[in-house]
Amino acid sequence: MPNSRVTAWVETLADRLRELRLYMRAEGVDTISRRYFVMNAFDGAMTILSIVVGLHVAGDVDPRMVLSVGLASCVAMGISGVAGAFMTERAERLRRLKELEDSMLTSLRNSVYNYAFQLASVYVALIDGLAPIFAASIPLSPFILAVLGVHLPVGEAYLSIALNLAMLFSLGVFLGKVSKESLVASGFKMLAVGCITLLLCAVTGLL
């Protein structure tokens, strides 16, 4: 008897999860979260690029300073992204839920619709907030290694810039895959934006 109850509970949970996934897909959560991820990963990468290039041109690339400023900036972006995306998505989905309730003339507060809407808001908010932190961690990794005492064959700033540009290219490739365009061309478009930003930051730092 206990085994049959556990089996029934697992099957019920699996059905509920499938329902939630179905409703989240219908709400376009994958598309929205993908868009948020690329935009905020791009922001995080560009933020670190500007910090590293600016400090390098100024001749003050202290690994601890870069880490402090870079992580603080991206954590702030992450918190802002989570809070902003959650409140925005929650408000938008709550409006849809109320419209659905009005059309069905019944409350959906305890329905799978409501659970799907809430889960979608949390999911999108987490993607939005974690994207810049993820994007920052890669170009900041040379400075993390330097602080830990790991000797690098190339200067931290140069390696960080190279990793940053590689990440921008990868984001462009990802967008090319989404839009079903040329992956290489899309990657180089994003890379070009990074290179232009690099040059502008360098020129600004020399002023």
Secondary structure as the mmCIF struct_conf table of DSSP 4:
data_model
#
loop_
_struct_conf.conf_type_id
_struct_conf.id
_struct_conf.beg_label_comp_id
_struct_conf.beg_label_asym_id
_struct_conf.beg_label_seq_id
_struct_conf.end_label_comp_id
_struct_conf.end_label_asym_id
_struct_conf.end_label_seq_id
HELX_RH_AL_P HELX_RH_AL_P1 PRO A 2 ALA A 26
TURN_TY1_P TURN_TY1_P1 GLU A 27 GLY A 28
HELX_RH_AL_P HELX_RH_AL_P2 VAL A 29 ALA A 58
TURN_TY1_P TURN_TY1_P2 GLY A 59 GLY A 59
HELX_RH_AL_P HELX_RH_AL_P3 PRO A 63 MET A 104
TURN_TY1_P TURN_TY1_P3 LEU A 105 LEU A 105
BEND BEND1 THR A 106 THR A 106
TURN_TY1_P TURN_TY1_P4 ARG A 109 ASN A 110
BEND BEND2 SER A 111 SER A 111
HELX_RH_AL_P HELX_RH_AL_P4 VAL A 112 VAL A 147
TURN_TY1_P TURN_TY1_P5 LEU A 148 GLY A 149
BEND BEND3 PRO A 153 VAL A 154
HELX_RH_AL_P HELX_RH_AL_P5 GLU A 156 SER A 179
TURN_TY1_P TURN_TY1_P6 LYS A 180 LYS A 180
BEND BEND4 GLU A 181 GLU A 181
HELX_RH_AL_P HELX_RH_AL_P6 LEU A 183 LEU A 206
#
